[in-house]
Amino acid sequence: MTRKTAQSPPADWSAQVTRESNALDLEEGVFTWKDPARIARSLKKSADSSVRRKSPPFRSAMSMLVFYINRAGAKLDPDRKRILEQAKIELRKLYGRQG
């Protein structure tokens, strides 16, 4: 009896998700920008205008940002992580979710 095994996803699956998200059309290089407010505005614009997302706009935008931070993990430069964490705060402000 031959047992079928689940095929492993490609090694770069998370990079592919970031590039080809089916929920949000991200601006090129959004996660490399130095201005956290600009990153947040871009993510909000993408989430608000998307017709393919399955979650509310705030959740979709925040999920994409958190996914990127988690994907990079320990390889993420401390300065870049600080900027992206600040972008989370800015995103919450844009959606009136402080607190």
N, C-alpha and C positions, 0 to 999 in steps of 0.2 A: 504494500500500500504506500503510495507516494503522498507525502504531506505537502500541501501548498503553504508557502510562507509569504507573508506580506512583503511587498517590495519596499525597500528603504527609500526615503525621499533623497533627491540629489543633495550633495554636500552644501550646495549654495542655495538651498530652498528659501532661507530667510532673506537673502539679498534679492532673490526673485520676487518675493512677496512685497518688499519695499519698492522695487522698480515697477511691478505690474499689479499693484493692488487692484482688486476688482471693485473695491468700495470707494476709493478716493483717487482722483487724478492729482498727484502731487507735483508741485513745481520742481524743476530740475535743481538738485543740490540743496533742497530745503533744510536738510539736517546738517549741512556744513556751514550755514550762515552764522555770522557772529552776533547778530542782534536777536535776542530771545523774543522781543515783541514782534519782530518781522516774521519769525518762524511761526509764532502763535497765530498771527493774522493770516498767514498763508494756509495753515492747517484749517483754520476756521472757514476761510473762503472755500477751500476744497470740500470740506464736510458739508457746509451749508448748500453748496451747489450740486452735490452728488445726488443722482437719482438711483444709484445702485447700492447704496449703503443699506445695511439691515438694522442698524442701531440708530438712535437719535444722533444728531450732528456732534454734540459735545463728546459723547461716548466714542464715536468713530474717530474723531480727531485725537482725543487723548489716548485711545488704544494704539493708534499708529505711532504716536510719539513714544509711548512706553515700550512698545514692541521694538522700536529702533534702539532705545537705550539698553534694553535687556539683551538684544541680539549682539550688541557690541561687547557687553559684559566687561570683563577686566581689561580688555584691549582698548576701551574707551579712554582717551586722554582726559585727565582730571579737569582741564579747562573746558573741554568740549562737554563733559558731563555737567559741569556747573551751568553752562549756557543752556543745555537742554532741560535741566531741572528748573531753571528760571523760566524757560518757555512753558513748562507745565503750569507755573504760577500765573503767567500772562494769559494762557489759554483759559484758565479758571476765571480770571477777571473779565475776559471778553464775553464769557457766557454767564456772568453774574453768579459764579459758584464759589466765591470766597468763603472761607470758614471751615 
